[in-house]
Amino acid sequence: MLNMGRNDLFTWAANNRVIYKQGKTWLPYATWVDKKWSQLKVTEWNNKTTGEAFSSQRLRFTAAGIFQIHKLMKAQNLKVLEQLGLEI
């Protein structure tokens, strides 16, 4: 998992119903949030010049979530990058 690029990891996670894309945002499935395997961090701030409010969202996996991803990959016998269809 550590050798995967972000896009490859997110593609794999989407194909395995860990996350899904809504518009431009990646969101975790409710079961992953409920089990505290992932969380959506929301940050809010104001533009210093205009005072306009902004917010951003970031998908984060907890240590338990990373372990679950590892278990899913292990169950699929994903041991080498080539099996994921990644370019090396």
N, CA, C and O atoms as a Tinker XYZ file with bonds, in Angstrom:
   352  protein
     1  N      0.808000   -1.175000    0.000000    73     2
     2  CA     0.000000    0.000000    0.000000    64     1     3
     3  C      0.864000    1.256000    0.000000    63     2     4     5
     4  O      0.501000    2.260000   -0.614000    81     3
     5  N      1.993000    1.208000    0.678000    73     3     6
     6  CA     2.857000    2.374000    0.754000    64     5     7
     7  C      3.496000    2.703000   -0.583000    63     6     8     9
     8  O      3.890000    3.847000   -0.812000    81     7
     9  N      3.606000    1.723000   -1.467000    73     7    10
    10  CA     4.226000    1.958000   -2.766000    64     9    11
    11  C      3.218000    2.389000   -3.820000    63    10    12    13
    12  O      3.594000    2.622000   -4.969000    81    11
    13  N      1.939000    2.502000   -3.452000    73    11    14
    14  CA     0.907000    2.891000   -4.402000    64    13    15
    15  C      0.841000    4.405000   -4.491000    63    14    16    17
    16  O      1.027000    5.113000   -3.501000    81    15
    17  N      0.576000    4.879000   -5.681000    73    15    18
    18  CA     0.314000    6.300000   -5.835000    64    17    19
    19  C     -1.082000    6.626000   -5.332000    63    18    20    21
    20  O     -1.920000    5.732000   -5.206000    81    19
    21  N     -1.339000    7.878000   -5.048000    73    19    22
    22  CA    -2.637000    8.292000   -4.523000    64    21    23
    23  C     -3.775000    7.903000   -5.457000    63    22    24    25
    24  O     -4.786000    7.363000   -5.007000    81    23
    25  N     -3.623000    8.170000   -6.752000    73    23    26
    26  CA    -4.685000    7.843000   -7.707000    64    25    27
    27  C     -4.947000    6.341000   -7.759000    63    26    28    29
    28  O     -6.098000    5.911000   -7.840000    81    27
    29  N     -3.880000    5.542000   -7.713000    73    27    30
    30  CA    -4.048000    4.093000   -7.759000    64    29    31
    31  C     -4.752000    3.584000   -6.505000    63    30    32    33
    32  O     -5.621000    2.716000   -6.586000    81    31
    33  N     -4.383000    4.114000   -5.366000    73    31    34
    34  CA    -5.017000    3.708000   -4.114000    64    33    35
    35  C     -6.496000    4.093000   -4.115000    63    34    36    37
    36  O     -7.343000    3.292000   -3.719000    81    35
    37  N     -6.811000    5.303000   -4.554000    73    35    38
    38  CA    -8.206000    5.734000   -4.563000    64    37    39
    39  C     -9.025000    4.938000   -5.580000    63    38    40    41
    40  O    -10.190000    4.636000   -5.325000    81    39
    41  N     -8.440000    4.596000   -6.717000    73    39    42
    42  CA    -9.135000    3.760000   -7.702000    64    41    43
    43  C     -9.419000    2.387000   -7.115000    63    42    44    45
    44  O    -10.533000    1.877000   -7.230000    81    43
    45  N     -8.415000    1.788000   -6.485000    73    43    46
    46  CA    -8.610000    0.480000   -5.848000    64    45    47
    47  C     -9.691000    0.577000   -4.767000    63    46    48    49
    48  O    -10.574000   -0.278000   -4.700000    81    47
    49  N     -9.629000    1.615000   -3.918000    73    47    50
    50  CA   -10.589000    1.776000   -2.827000    64    49    51
    51  C    -12.011000    1.975000   -3.365000    63    50    52    53
    52  O    -12.966000    1.457000   -2.787000    81    51
    53  N    -12.156000    2.712000   -4.454000    73    51    54
    54  CA   -13.476000    2.903000   -5.053000    64    53    55
    55  C    -14.006000    1.594000   -5.616000    63    54    56    57
    56  O    -15.188000    1.283000   -5.465000    81    55
    57  N    -13.139000    0.827000   -6.265000    73    55    58
    58  CA   -13.551000   -0.464000   -6.821000    64    57    59
    59  C    -13.925000   -1.468000   -5.737000    63    58    60    61
    60  O    -14.646000   -2.429000   -6.005000    81    59
    61  N    -13.443000   -1.254000   -4.523000    73    59    62
    62  CA   -13.708000   -2.174000   -3.414000    64    61    63
    63  C    -14.675000   -1.584000   -2.389000    63    62    64    65
    64  O    -14.730000   -2.048000   -1.250000    81    63
    65  N    -15.433000   -0.567000   -2.787000    73    63    66
    66  CA   -16.495000    0.031000   -1.977000    64    65    67
    67  C    -16.006000    0.542000   -0.622000    63    66    68    69
    68  O    -16.682000    0.403000    0.397000    81    67
    69  N    -14.824000    1.132000   -0.641000    73    67    70
    70  CA   -14.299000    1.792000    0.540000    64    69    71
    71  C    -14.671000    3.272000    0.476000    63    70    72    73
    72  O    -15.060000    3.869000    1.480000    81    71
    73  N    -14.548000    3.853000   -0.717000    73    71    74
    74  CA   -14.847000    5.262000   -0.944000    64    73    75
    75  C    -15.595000    5.414000   -2.260000    63    74    76    77
    76  O    -15.614000    4.502000   -3.087000    81    75
    77  N    -16.205000    6.569000   -2.442000    73    75    78
    78  CA   -16.856000    6.892000   -3.710000    64    77    79
    79  C    -16.663000    8.378000   -3.990000    63    78    80    81
    80  O    -16.380000    9.163000   -3.085000    81    79
    81  N    -16.817000    8.743000   -5.236000    73    79    82
    82  CA   -16.598000   10.132000   -5.631000    64    81    83
    83  C    -17.935000   10.812000   -5.871000    63    82    84    85
    84  O    -18.782000   10.307000   -6.607000    81    83
    85  N    -18.111000   11.975000   -5.235000    73    83    86
    86  CA   -19.293000   12.790000   -5.439000    64    85    87
    87  C    -18.807000   14.155000   -5.901000    63    86    88    89
    88  O    -18.238000   14.925000   -5.128000    81    87
    89  N    -19.043000   14.438000   -7.172000    73    87    90
    90  CA   -18.472000   15.656000   -7.756000    64    89    91
    91  C    -16.964000   15.518000   -7.807000    63    90    92    93
    92  O    -16.441000   14.593000   -8.430000    81    91
    93  N    -16.256000   16.439000   -7.149000    73    91    94
    94  CA   -14.797000   16.377000   -7.108000    64    93    95
    95  C    -14.281000   15.815000   -5.786000    63    94    96    97
    96  O    -13.072000   15.749000   -5.563000    81    95
    97  N    -15.200000   15.411000   -4.914000    73    95    98
    98  CA   -14.829000   15.006000   -3.559000    64    97    99
    99  C    -14.935000   13.502000   -3.372000    63    98   100   101
   100  O    -15.930000   12.889000   -3.758000    81    99
   101  N    -13.907000   12.911000   -2.780000    73    99   102
   102  CA   -13.936000   11.508000   -2.396000    64   101   103
   103  C    -14.545000   11.404000   -1.007000    63   102   104   105
   104  O    -14.128000   12.107000   -0.086000    81   103
   105  N    -15.530000   10.530000   -0.856000    73   103   106
   106  CA   -16.218000   10.355000    0.416000    64   105   107
   107  C    -16.150000    8.894000    0.854000    63   106   108   109
   108  O    -16.170000    8.000000    0.008000    81   107
   109  N    -16.070000    8.637000    2.155000    73   107   110
   110  CA   -16.069000    7.259000    2.636000    64   109   111
   111  C    -17.499000    6.723000    2.709000    63   110   112   113
   112  O    -18.439000    7.479000    2.954000    81   111
   113  N    -17.656000    5.427000    2.497000    73   111   114
   114  CA   -18.960000    4.809000    2.710000    64   113   115
   115  C    -19.298000    4.883000    4.193000    63   114   116   117
   116  O    -18.405000    4.874000    5.039000    81   115
   117  N    -20.588000    4.958000    4.504000    73   115   118
   118  CA   -21.052000    5.132000    5.888000    64   117   119
   119  C    -20.527000    4.037000    6.813000    63   118   120   121
   120  O    -20.214000    4.311000    7.972000    81   119
   121  N    -20.425000    2.811000    6.326000    73   119   122
   122  CA   -19.935000    1.728000    7.193000    64   121   123
   123  C    -18.508000    1.994000    7.649000    63   122   124   125
   124  O    -18.141000    1.652000    8.773000    81   123
   125  N    -17.706000    2.599000    6.790000    73   123   126
   126  CA   -16.321000    2.913000    7.163000    64   125   127
   127  C    -16.283000    4.027000    8.196000    63   126   128   129
   128  O    -15.431000    4.014000    9.084000    81   127
   129  N    -17.185000    4.985000    8.095000    73   127   130
   130  CA   -17.255000    6.068000    9.085000    64   129   131
   131  C    -17.786000    5.517000   10.407000    63   130   132   133
   132  O    -17.235000    5.802000   11.470000    81   131
   133  N    -18.861000    4.725000   10.334000    73   131   134
   134  CA   -19.481000    4.166000   11.539000    64   133   135
   135  C    -18.510000    3.311000   12.346000    63   134   136   137
   136  O    -18.541000    3.311000   13.577000    81   135
   137  N    -17.652000    2.587000   11.641000    73   135   138
   138  CA   -16.678000    1.718000   12.318000    64   137   139
   139  C    -15.398000    2.463000   12.683000    63   138   140   141
   140  O    -14.449000    1.878000   13.204000    81   139
   141  N    -15.391000    3.778000   12.397000    73   139   142
   142  CA   -14.248000    4.647000   12.696000    64   141   143
   143  C    -12.980000    4.226000   11.948000    63   142   144   145
   144  O    -11.869000    4.346000   12.464000    81   143
   145  N    -13.171000    3.732000   10.726000    73   143   146
   146  CA   -12.052000    3.362000    9.875000    64   145   147
   147  C    -11.638000    4.528000    8.983000    63   146   148   149
   148  O    -10.528000    4.547000    8.451000    81   147
   149  N    -12.534000    5.498000    8.822000    73   147   150
   150  CA   -12.218000    6.684000    8.032000    64   149   151
   151  C    -12.991000    7.864000    8.595000    63   150   152   153
   152  O    -13.937000    7.702000    9.366000    81   151
   153  N    -12.566000    9.049000    8.194000    73   151   154
   154  CA   -13.256000   10.257000    8.617000    64   153   155
   155  C    -13.057000   11.330000    7.564000    63   154   156   157
   156  O    -12.079000   11.322000    6.816000    81   155
   157  N    -13.987000   12.235000    7.525000    73   155   158
   158  CA   -13.918000   13.358000    6.604000    64   157   159
   159  C    -13.632000   14.591000    7.445000    63   158   160   161
   160  O    -14.472000   15.034000    8.228000    81   159
   161  N    -12.441000   15.137000    7.273000    73   159   162
   162  CA   -12.030000   16.327000    8.024000    64   161   163
   163  C    -12.464000   17.567000    7.247000    63   162   164   165
   164  O    -12.147000   17.710000    6.066000    81   163
   165  N    -13.184000   18.451000    7.910000    73   163   166
   166  CA   -13.633000   19.698000    7.294000    64   165   167
   167  C    -12.886000   20.845000    7.968000    63   166   168   169
   168  O    -12.875000   20.963000    9.193000    81   167
   169  N    -12.269000   21.678000    7.152000    73   167   170
   170  CA   -11.552000   22.852000    7.647000    64   169   171
   171  C    -12.232000   24.092000    7.093000    63   170   172   173
   172  O    -12.516000   24.179000    5.898000    81   171
   173  N    -12.489000   25.042000    7.968000    73   171   174
   174  CA   -13.111000   26.299000    7.545000    64   173   175
   175  C    -12.185000   27.461000    7.881000    63   174   176   177
   176  O    -11.521000   27.460000    8.918000    81   175
   177  N    -12.150000   28.446000    6.997000    73   175   178
   178  CA   -11.339000   29.633000    7.224000    64   177   179
   179  C    -11.906000   30.786000    6.408000    63   178   180   181
   180  O    -12.787000   30.590000    5.571000    81   179
   181  N    -11.399000   31.978000    6.654000    73   179   182
   182  CA   -11.817000   33.173000    5.927000    64   181   183
   183  C    -10.649000   33.716000    5.114000    63   182   184   185
   184  O     -9.501000   33.705000    5.558000    81   183
   185  N    -10.966000   34.188000    3.922000    73   183   186
   186  CA    -9.977000   34.851000    3.091000    64   185   187
   187  C     -9.538000   36.127000    3.801000    63   186   188   189
   188  O    -10.378000   36.946000    4.173000    81   187
   189  N     -8.243000   36.302000    3.990000    73   187   190
   190  CA    -7.731000   37.456000    4.731000    64   189   191
   191  C     -8.024000   38.778000    4.038000    63   190   192   193
   192  O     -8.164000   39.810000    4.694000    81   191
   193  N     -8.117000   38.749000    2.714000    73   191   194
   194  CA    -8.336000   39.985000    1.967000    64   193   195
   195  C     -9.822000   40.345000    1.893000    63   194   196   197
   196  O    -10.212000   41.476000    2.183000    81   195
   197  N    -10.641000   39.372000    1.503000    73   195   198
   198  CA   -12.059000   39.649000    1.261000    64   197   199
   199  C    -12.952000   39.301000    2.443000    63   198   200   201
   200  O    -14.073000   39.801000    2.538000    81   199
   201  N    -12.471000   38.453000    3.342000    73   199   202
   202  CA   -13.292000   38.006000    4.462000    64   201   203
   203  C    -14.259000   36.901000    4.090000    63   202   204   205
   204  O    -15.039000   36.445000    4.926000    81   203
   205  N    -14.211000   36.465000    2.824000    73   203   206
   206  CA   -15.108000   35.407000    2.353000    64   205   207
   207  C    -14.773000   34.081000    3.041000    63   206   208   209
   208  O    -13.604000   33.724000    3.191000    81   207
   209  N    -15.820000   33.358000    3.455000    73   207   210
   210  CA   -15.638000   32.077000    4.142000    64   209   211
   211  C    -15.371000   30.966000    3.126000    63   210   212   213
   212  O    -15.983000   30.931000    2.058000    81   211
   213  N    -14.459000   30.067000    3.466000    73   211   214
   214  CA   -14.133000   28.904000    2.646000    64   213   215
   215  C    -14.142000   27.667000    3.526000    63   214   216   217
   216  O    -13.995000   27.755000    4.744000    81   215
   217  N    -14.315000   26.535000    2.906000    73   215   218
   218  CA   -14.153000   25.275000    3.622000    64   217   219
   219  C    -13.559000   24.247000    2.669000    63   218   220   221
   220  O    -13.741000   24.330000    1.454000    81   219
   221  N    -12.859000   23.294000    3.226000    73   219   222
   222  CA   -12.308000   22.202000    2.425000    64   221   223
   223  C    -12.515000   20.904000    3.193000    63   222   224   225
   224  O    -12.625000   20.890000    4.419000    81   223
   225  N    -12.565000   19.821000    2.438000    73   223   226
   226  CA   -12.758000   18.497000    3.030000    64   225   227
   227  C    -11.587000   17.613000    2.653000    63   226   228   229
   228  O    -11.099000   17.659000    1.524000    81   227
   229  N    -11.139000   16.808000    3.603000    73   227   230
   230  CA   -10.069000   15.847000    3.347000    64   229   231
   231  C    -10.471000   14.498000    3.894000    63   230   232   233
   232  O    -10.903000   14.381000    5.041000    81   231
   233  N    -10.329000   13.493000    3.075000    73   231   234
   234  CA   -10.602000   12.122000    3.490000    64   233   235
   235  C     -9.383000   11.582000    4.216000    63   234   236   237
   236  O     -8.264000   11.660000    3.709000    81   235
   237  N     -9.602000   11.039000    5.392000    73   235   238
   238  CA    -8.517000   10.460000    6.189000    64   237   239
   239  C     -8.900000    9.054000    6.616000    63   238   240   241
   240  O    -10.054000    8.782000    6.946000    81   239
   241  N     -7.908000    8.160000    6.605000    73   239   242
   242  CA    -8.102000    6.799000    7.119000    64   241   243
   243  C     -7.426000    6.700000    8.476000    63   242   244   245
   244  O     -6.308000    7.180000    8.661000    81   243
   245  N     -8.111000    6.074000    9.421000    73   243   246
   246  CA    -7.525000    5.857000   10.736000    64   245   247
   247  C     -6.577000    4.672000   10.649000    63   246   248   249
   248  O     -6.523000    3.989000    9.626000    81   247
   249  N     -5.833000    4.427000   11.714000    73   247   250
   250  CA    -4.942000    3.259000   11.748000    64   249   251
   251  C     -5.754000    1.981000   11.557000    63   250   252   253
   252  O     -5.324000    1.064000   10.857000    81   251
   253  N     -6.926000    1.925000   12.180000    73   251   254
   254  CA    -7.796000    0.750000   12.021000    64   253   255
   255  C     -8.260000    0.616000   10.569000    63   254   256   257
   256  O     -8.383000   -0.495000   10.055000    81   255
   257  N     -8.517000    1.748000    9.912000    73   255   258
   258  CA    -8.923000    1.722000    8.511000    64   257   259
   259  C     -7.817000    1.238000    7.600000    63   258   260   261
   260  O     -8.065000    0.484000    6.659000    81   259
   261  N     -6.600000    1.667000    7.874000    73   259   262
   262  CA    -5.450000    1.200000    7.090000    64   261   263
   263  C     -5.279000   -0.300000    7.268000    63   262   264   265
   264  O     -4.945000   -1.009000    6.318000    81   263
   265  N     -5.505000   -0.783000    8.481000    73   263   266
   266  CA    -5.431000   -2.221000    8.727000    64   265   267
   267  C     -6.521000   -2.956000    7.932000    63   266   268   269
   268  O     -6.265000   -4.031000    7.390000    81   267
   269  N     -7.732000   -2.386000    7.860000    73   267   270
   270  CA    -8.809000   -3.014000    7.088000    64   269   271
   271  C     -8.476000   -3.039000    5.597000    63   270   272   273
   272  O     -8.756000   -4.023000    4.912000    81   271
   273  N     -7.884000   -1.965000    5.100000    73   271   274
   274  CA    -7.460000   -1.946000    3.696000    64   273   275
   275  C     -6.423000   -3.030000    3.455000    63   274   276   277
   276  O     -6.473000   -3.734000    2.447000    81   275
   277  N     -5.488000   -3.162000    4.378000    73   275   278
   278  CA    -4.477000   -4.221000    4.280000    64   277   279
   279  C     -5.146000   -5.586000    4.237000    63   278   280   281
   280  O     -4.774000   -6.427000    3.419000    81   279
   281  N     -6.126000   -5.819000    5.101000    73   279   282
   282  CA    -6.828000   -7.113000    5.123000    64   281   283
   283  C     -7.544000   -7.376000    3.806000    63   282   284   285
   284  O     -7.526000   -8.500000    3.304000    81   283
   285  N     -8.181000   -6.339000    3.237000    73   283   286
   286  CA    -8.856000   -6.503000    1.952000    64   285   287
   287  C     -7.866000   -6.868000    0.853000    63   286   288   289
   288  O     -8.127000   -7.758000    0.043000    81   287
   289  N     -6.743000   -6.184000    0.828000    73   287   290
   290  CA    -5.728000   -6.464000   -0.189000    64   289   291
   291  C     -5.152000   -7.864000   -0.004000    63   290   292   293
   292  O     -4.922000   -8.580000   -0.978000    81   291
   293  N     -4.922000   -8.245000    1.236000    73   291   294
   294  CA    -4.387000   -9.581000    1.516000    64   293   295
   295  C     -5.378000  -10.657000    1.090000    63   294   296   297
   296  O     -4.980000  -11.682000    0.536000    81   295
   297  N     -6.669000  -10.433000    1.344000    73   295   298
   298  CA    -7.704000  -11.392000    0.944000    64   297   299
   299  C     -7.765000  -11.543000   -0.574000    63   298   300   301
   300  O     -8.158000  -12.593000   -1.082000    81   299
   301  N     -7.377000  -10.494000   -1.293000    73   299   302
   302  CA    -7.361000  -10.539000   -2.759000    64   301   303
   303  C     -6.016000  -11.029000   -3.293000    63   302   304   305
   304  O     -5.782000  -11.047000   -4.501000    81   303
   305  N     -5.148000  -11.421000   -2.380000    73   303   306
   306  CA    -3.806000  -11.892000   -2.734000    64   305   307
   307  C     -3.023000  -10.850000   -3.533000    63   306   308   309
   308  O     -2.275000  -11.197000   -4.448000    81   307
   309  N     -3.196000   -9.589000   -3.188000    73   307   310
   310  CA    -2.444000   -8.526000   -3.841000    64   309   311
   311  C     -1.111000   -8.385000   -3.125000    63   310   312   313
   312  O     -1.021000   -7.820000   -2.035000    81   311
   313  N     -0.081000   -8.915000   -3.768000    73   311   314
   314  CA     1.230000   -8.912000   -3.141000    64   313   315
   315  C      2.236000   -8.057000   -3.894000    63   314   316   317
   316  O      3.220000   -7.589000   -3.321000    81   315
   317  N      1.985000   -7.861000   -5.163000    73   315   318
   318  CA     2.933000   -7.083000   -5.968000    64   317   319
   319  C      2.190000   -6.001000   -6.725000    63   318   320   321
   320  O      1.002000   -6.140000   -7.016000    81   319
   321  N      2.880000   -4.937000   -7.040000    73   319   322
   322  CA     2.259000   -3.812000   -7.722000    64   321   323
   323  C      1.667000   -4.193000   -9.070000    63   322   324   325
   324  O      0.649000   -3.638000   -9.482000    81   323
   325  N      2.299000   -5.137000   -9.756000    73   323   326
   326  CA     1.814000   -5.542000  -11.077000    64   325   327
   327  C      0.389000   -6.090000  -10.994000    63   326   328   329
   328  O     -0.395000   -5.925000  -11.928000    81   327
   329  N      0.053000   -6.745000   -9.875000    73   327   330
   330  CA    -1.283000   -7.314000   -9.724000    64   329   331
   331  C     -2.354000   -6.231000   -9.625000    63   330   332   333
   332  O     -3.532000   -6.490000   -9.876000    81   331
   333  N     -1.946000   -5.034000   -9.263000    73   331   334
   334  CA    -2.882000   -3.923000   -9.186000    64   333   335
   335  C     -2.998000   -3.202000  -10.521000    63   334   336   337
   336  O     -3.794000   -2.273000  -10.665000    81   335
   337  N     -2.207000   -3.630000  -11.495000    73   335   338
   338  CA    -2.229000   -2.973000  -12.802000    64   337   339
   339  C     -1.503000   -1.644000  -12.778000    63   338   340   341
   340  O     -1.827000   -0.745000  -13.554000    81   339
   341  N     -0.520000   -1.507000  -11.892000    73   339   342
   342  CA     0.203000   -0.253000  -11.769000    64   341   343
   343  C      1.445000   -0.262000  -12.633000    63   342   344   345
   344  O      2.046000   -1.309000  -12.875000    81   343
   345  N      1.816000    0.904000  -13.088000    73   343   346
   346  CA     3.068000    1.037000  -13.828000    64   345   347
   347  C      4.211000    1.194000  -12.839000    63   346   348   349
   348  O      4.120000    1.955000  -11.875000    81   347
   349  N      5.258000    0.482000  -13.086000    73   347   350
   350  CA     6.417000    0.536000  -12.175000    64   349   351
   351  C      7.520000    1.331000  -12.815000    63   350   352
   352  O      8.584000    1.501000  -12.221000    81   351
